[in-house]
Amino acid sequence: MSVRKAAITLFSSSTCSLCTNAKEAILRVQKKTPFSLTVLDIHEEECPIEFHDKYMFDVPVLHLNDKFLMQHRVPEDSLLEAIKLYEATGKINPKY
């Protein structure tokens, strides 16, 4: 049985208070269950242009293993549930 590793990408902006709240929630969840976290500022060159264009007015946005998971608000229980589902089944159930 292979072990699935969760990788979260947070698309955010340094001027976004929802993004700050989302990152804090993500870090609290990360203390409960390990996963990798990448934070990409949509205004920086490190962020691929297609995500800049797509999410410019919708941050924060979370991807789980390169698939859309949720945006705007990041409920800790929903994120933890999504990570555990992915690790157990490989499925990603987007939350809106």
Number of C-alpha atoms within 10 A of each C-alpha: 3 5 8 14 15 18 16 23 19 24 25 28 20 11 9 12 13 17 23 15 15 24 20 14 17 21 15 13 19 17 9 9 12 13 15 12 16 12 15 19 21 25 16 11 10 10 15 13 13 10 13 20 11 11 16 17 10 12 24 26 22 28 18 23 18 10 13 17 21 22 21 16 17 23 15 17 11 14 21 17 13 21 27 17 14 18 16 12 10 15 13 18 16 14 14 11
